[in-house]
């Protein structure tokens, strides 16, 4: 599998983090992490581009 990634800057993260929390925020470790670090700048976020499935 080959993939590249590009960073998503902090000012672009809030809608992505909101979607992530909507789906996974019920898990205790996820909820606790975001309670302790609520600032989007504290969460490295990346866009995966050019990925291919496993063969």
FENVEN-V956826 format. One record per residue. RES is the residue in one letter. NEAR is the number of other ideal C-beta (glycine too) atoms within 12 Angstrom. Layout:
RES/NEAR + RES/NEAR
//
This chain:
X/10 + X/12 + X/14 + X/13 + X/14 + X/14 + X/17 + X/22 + X/16 + X/16 + X/14 + X/17 + X/25 + X/20 + X/14 + X/21 + X/28 + X/17 + X/13 + X/22 + X/22 + X/14 + X/12 + X/16 + X/18 + X/13 + X/13 + X/11 + X/12 + X/19 + X/17 + X/13 + X/19 + X/25 + X/14 + X/12 + X/15 + X/17 + X/15 + X/22 + X/17 + X/15 + X/25 + X/17 + X/24 + X/17 + X/17 + X/15 + X/13 + X/11 + X/13 + X/11 + X/7 + X/7 + X/5
//
